[in-house]
Structure formats: structure tokens, C-alpha cells
Amino acid sequence: MLQAGARQTAVARELHRNVIHRLWNHYQRDQNASRRRGSGRRRITTTADDLYLLQCARRQRTLSARQLASQLSAAVGRTISRQTASRRLHEGGLFARRPVVSVPLSQRTS
């Protein structure tokens, strides 16, 4: 829209964005409007490592997070902590506690 000659305020109103000026300047400078990498610490595990960890946890359900972390570090060669392994399992939807169906204590009358 900007290349077609539209004003930045009109484009911002159309797209409901307030950062058009910064994006346009970035595009003109680099000929690219892709996002830059975010700040913060880089992850020690890759996506493949996370999938391997989840697969091991599903296959061997009795292993603890510490044992899974040591198994991953033996396979990949990178050491990760128990907390990192636990965090990756949580991201994958695996948790230590499972809901148990219990027996009702009183008889249900119909």
C-alpha cells in the first residue's frame, strides 16, 4: 500500500497497526520486513531434542525427569538439567500427576 503511494496514517488505520513507520523504514533499509530474533536466552534444546524427550517419556512412562535428561544428554551429547527436561515435558503436555477415576463413596440412587 505504501509502495502504491498511500499515506502511512491511512495504512496504519487500515491495518489497525501503530508501527507502520518503523516497519516501512526497516523495509526501505533492508528490503526485508521479517521479524528479528527476540531477546532472551537461547534454548539449549532443539525442536528435535524436545520431540525425542517426549517420545522417550511416552515409551518409558516410569522414568523420572532426571533420568530422561541423562538419557537425552547421552543421545545428543548436550547436558540439560532436570528442570529443563520437566519444562519441555510440560510444554508437550506430559505432567507428573494424572487424574485418577475414583470409586464413588456413596451409592447413587436413580
MODELLER restraints for C-alpha pairs under 7 A, 6 or more apart:
rsr = mdl.restraints
at = mdl.atoms
rsr.add(forms.Gaussian(group=physical.xy_distance, feature=features.Distance(at['CA:1:A'], at['CA:11:A']), mean=6.84, stdev=0.5))
rsr.add(forms.Gaussian(group=physical.xy_distance, feature=features.Distance(at['CA:2:A'], at['CA:8:A']), mean=6.85, stdev=0.5))
rsr.add(forms.Gaussian(group=physical.xy_distance, feature=features.Distance(at['CA:8:A'], at['CA:20:A']), mean=6.53, stdev=0.5))
rsr.add(forms.Gaussian(group=physical.xy_distance, feature=features.Distance(at['CA:8:A'], at['CA:21:A']), mean=6.75, stdev=0.5))
rsr.add(forms.Gaussian(group=physical.xy_distance, feature=features.Distance(at['CA:12:A'], at['CA:18:A']), mean=5.87, stdev=0.5))
rsr.add(forms.Gaussian(group=physical.xy_distance, feature=features.Distance(at['CA:12:A'], at['CA:20:A']), mean=5.95, stdev=0.5))
rsr.add(forms.Gaussian(group=physical.xy_distance, feature=features.Distance(at['CA:23:A'], at['CA:33:A']), mean=6.49, stdev=0.5))
rsr.add(forms.Gaussian(group=physical.xy_distance, feature=features.Distance(at['CA:26:A'], at['CA:33:A']), mean=6.41, stdev=0.5))
rsr.add(forms.Gaussian(group=physical.xy_distance, feature=features.Distance(at['CA:27:A'], at['CA:33:A']), mean=5.02, stdev=0.5))
rsr.add(forms.Gaussian(group=physical.xy_distance, feature=features.Distance(at['CA:50:A'], at['CA:88:A']), mean=6.29, stdev=0.5))
rsr.add(forms.Gaussian(group=physical.xy_distance, feature=features.Distance(at['CA:53:A'], at['CA:68:A']), mean=6.81, stdev=0.5))
rsr.add(forms.Gaussian(group=physical.xy_distance, feature=features.Distance(at['CA:53:A'], at['CA:72:A']), mean=6.62, stdev=0.5))
rsr.add(forms.Gaussian(group=physical.xy_distance, feature=features.Distance(at['CA:54:A'], at['CA:89:A']), mean=6.24, stdev=0.5))
rsr.add(forms.Gaussian(group=physical.xy_distance, feature=features.Distance(at['CA:54:A'], at['CA:92:A']), mean=6.80, stdev=0.5))
rsr.add(forms.Gaussian(group=physical.xy_distance, feature=features.Distance(at['CA:57:A'], at['CA:63:A']), mean=6.90, stdev=0.5))
rsr.add(forms.Gaussian(group=physical.xy_distance, feature=features.Distance(at['CA:65:A'], at['CA:82:A']), mean=5.56, stdev=0.5))
rsr.add(forms.Gaussian(group=physical.xy_distance, feature=features.Distance(at['CA:65:A'], at['CA:85:A']), mean=5.80, stdev=0.5))
rsr.add(forms.Gaussian(group=physical.xy_distance, feature=features.Distance(at['CA:65:A'], at['CA:86:A']), mean=5.61, stdev=0.5))
rsr.add(forms.Gaussian(group=physical.xy_distance, feature=features.Distance(at['CA:66:A'], at['CA:82:A']), mean=4.67, stdev=0.5))
rsr.add(forms.Gaussian(group=physical.xy_distance, feature=features.Distance(at['CA:69:A'], at['CA:80:A']), mean=5.96, stdev=0.5))
rsr.add(forms.Gaussian(group=physical.xy_distance, feature=features.Distance(at['CA:69:A'], at['CA:81:A']), mean=6.44, stdev=0.5))
rsr.add(forms.Gaussian(group=physical.xy_distance, feature=features.Distance(at['CA:69:A'], at['CA:82:A']), mean=5.95, stdev=0.5))
rsr.add(forms.Gaussian(group=physical.xy_distance, feature=features.Distance(at['CA:69:A'], at['CA:85:A']), mean=5.65, stdev=0.5))
rsr.add(forms.Gaussian(group=physical.xy_distance, feature=features.Distance(at['CA:73:A'], at['CA:79:A']), mean=4.76, stdev=0.5))
rsr.add(forms.Gaussian(group=physical.xy_distance, feature=features.Distance(at['CA:73:A'], at['CA:80:A']), mean=6.67, stdev=0.5))
rsr.add(forms.Gaussian(group=physical.xy_distance, feature=features.Distance(at['CA:89:A'], at['CA:95:A']), mean=6.86, stdev=0.5))
